[in-house]
Amino acid sequence: MSEDRRLHVLRAIVQDYVRTSEPVGSKALLERHSLGVSAATVRNDMAALEEDGLITAPHTSAGRVPTDAGYRMFVDRLSGIKPLSKAEKVAIQRLLEGAVDLDDVVGRTVRLLSSLTHQVAVMQYPSLTRSTVRHVELVPIGGTRLMVVLIVNTGRVEQRVVDVGRDLAAGHEQVVADLRSLVNRTAAGQALTAVPALLQGALEQVDPADRDIARAVVSALEDALEEQTEERVVLAGTANLARVGSDFPTSLGEVLEALEEHVVLLKLMGSMATLDDEAVAVSIGAENPYAGLRTTSVVTSTYGPAGGLGVVGPTRMDYPMTMAAVRAVAHYVSTILDT
């Protein structure tokens, strides 16, 4: 019973400190929360929490603030993530459904997530290592030129125009149609990383008289795949850190430098990736492996099988709301990219 009560006290301290940014004392706890115990009991519980390293005194005042371990216990003991309101869900869905392409989806997502959480939003472009080919289209555009269009399951579209060395005017429609059919039978549904070798093998099925056209198409597809290999992240809301500058009295510069290192963010999101699309991962303070982010908390989720998104902010964060927002936005991004 005493352990449950102390967890209740810890939860109250976290909630009050997140809301006010001021150290929380026993008197304030009794005034703001229905703890159902005496002031002496609350002080004893706070002493026990401090001894366990879950709260600490930032200075000689009677107030206490949560430690990284305290936030971790608070997050781990959440009975569930409160879902967003119906209005919030509708707003998310409408905003994201208005996107015209993948770049627009990413841009809208980070702006939306930053607005919802008032933190720095981060989104990883769909990972090529987990992406597949949805369709390849071949479009003659006059003379000897052919447009090769690669459509990936995440919505990414790449176009290349190649000179196939032969006039594709009337009489060659069937050649293009047969090649389009062969390429899609070979590549559709396959991982991008496996496609070049598969297409090279498929060249043997092409009539020798048409292999120059086929080689030009395969070369264009290989070029499109190669140019996509650099994974990227997009950020929004970095200015939100200034709003809570007091949470980073000496480390704001280090946090900003870490955010500029996209490789760091990619590795961090990769290490926090979950197999469950509904799961939300939280890394708090010193749990972060990168020195510049050890005064922050990072909340992430995966969207579909292809990438991750989340937020970076101070450890003094509204975890239930932030986790709910990250999970909801990831869900809608997955839905949009799968359609």
Rosetta blueprint (number, residue, H / E / L):
1 M L
2 S H
3 E H
4 D H
5 R H
6 R H
7 L H
8 H H
9 V H
10 L H
11 R H
12 A H
13 I H
14 V H
15 Q H
16 D H
17 Y H
18 V H
19 R H
20 T H
21 S L
22 E L
23 P L
24 V E
25 G L
26 S H
27 K H
28 A H
29 L H
30 L H
31 E H
32 R H
33 H L
34 S L
35 L L
36 G L
37 V L
38 S L
39 A H
40 A H
41 T H
42 V H
43 R H
44 N H
45 D H
46 M H
47 A H
48 A H
49 L H
50 E H
51 E H
52 D L
53 G L
54 L L
55 I E
56 T E
57 A L
58 P L
59 H L
60 T L
61 S L
62 A L
63 G L
64 R E
65 V E
66 P E
67 T L
68 D H
69 A H
70 G H
71 Y H
72 R H
73 M H
74 F H
75 V H
76 D H
77 R L
78 L L
79 S L
80 G L
81 I L
82 K L
83 P L
84 L L
85 S L
86 K H
87 A H
88 E H
89 K H
90 V H
91 A H
92 I H
93 Q H
94 R H
95 L H
96 L H
97 E H
98 G L
99 A L
100 V L
101 D L
102 L H
103 D H
104 D H
105 V H
106 V H
107 G H
108 R H
109 T H
110 V H
111 R H
112 L H
113 L H
114 S H
115 S H
116 L H
117 T H
118 H L
119 Q L
120 V E
121 A E
122 V E
123 M E
124 Q E
125 Y L
126 P L
127 S L
128 L H
129 T H
130 R H
131 S L
132 T E
133 V E
134 R E
135 H E
136 V E
137 E E
138 L E
139 V E
140 P E
141 I L
142 G L
143 G L
144 T L
145 R E
146 L E
147 M E
148 V E
149 V E
150 L E
151 I E
152 V E
153 N L
154 T L
155 G L
156 R L
157 V E
158 E E
159 Q E
160 R E
161 V E
162 V E
163 D E
164 V L
165 G L
166 R L
167 D L
168 L L
169 A L
170 A L
171 G L
172 H L
173 E H
174 Q H
175 V H
176 V H
177 A H
178 D H
179 L H
180 R H
181 S H
182 L H
183 V H
184 N H
185 R H
186 T H
187 A H
188 A E
189 G L
190 Q L
191 A E
192 L H
193 T H
194 A H
195 V H
196 P H
197 A H
198 L H
199 L H
200 Q H
201 G H
202 A H
203 L H
204 E H
205 Q H
206 V L
207 D L
208 P H
209 A H
210 D H
211 R H
212 D H
213 I H
214 A H
215 R H
216 A H
217 V H
218 V H
219 S H
220 A H
221 L H
222 E H
223 D H
224 A H
225 L H
226 E H
227 E H
228 Q L
229 T L
230 E L
231 E L
232 R L
233 V E
234 V E
235 L E
236 A E
237 G L
238 T L
239 A L
240 N H
241 L H
242 A H
243 R H
244 V L
245 G H
246 S H
247 D H
248 F L
249 P L
250 T L
251 S L
252 L H
253 G H
254 E H
255 V H
256 L H
257 E H
258 A H
259 L H
260 E H
261 E L
262 H H
263 V H
264 V H
265 L H
266 L H
267 K H
268 L H
269 M H
270 G H
271 S H
272 M H
273 A L
274 T L
275 L L
276 D L
277 D L
278 E L
279 A L
280 V L
281 A E
282 V E
283 S E
284 I E
285 G H
286 A H
287 E H
288 N L
289 P L
290 Y L
291 A H
292 G H
293 L H
294 R L
295 T L
296 T E
297 S E
298 V E
299 V E
300 T E
301 S E
302 T E
303 Y E
304 G L
305 P L
306 A L
307 G E
308 G E
309 L E
310 G E
311 V E
312 V E
313 G E
314 P E
315 T L
316 R L
317 M L
318 D L
319 Y H
320 P H
321 M H
322 T H
323 M H
324 A H
325 A H
326 V H
327 R H
328 A H
329 V H
330 A H
331 H H
332 Y H
333 V H
334 S H
335 T H
336 I H
337 L H
338 D H
339 T L
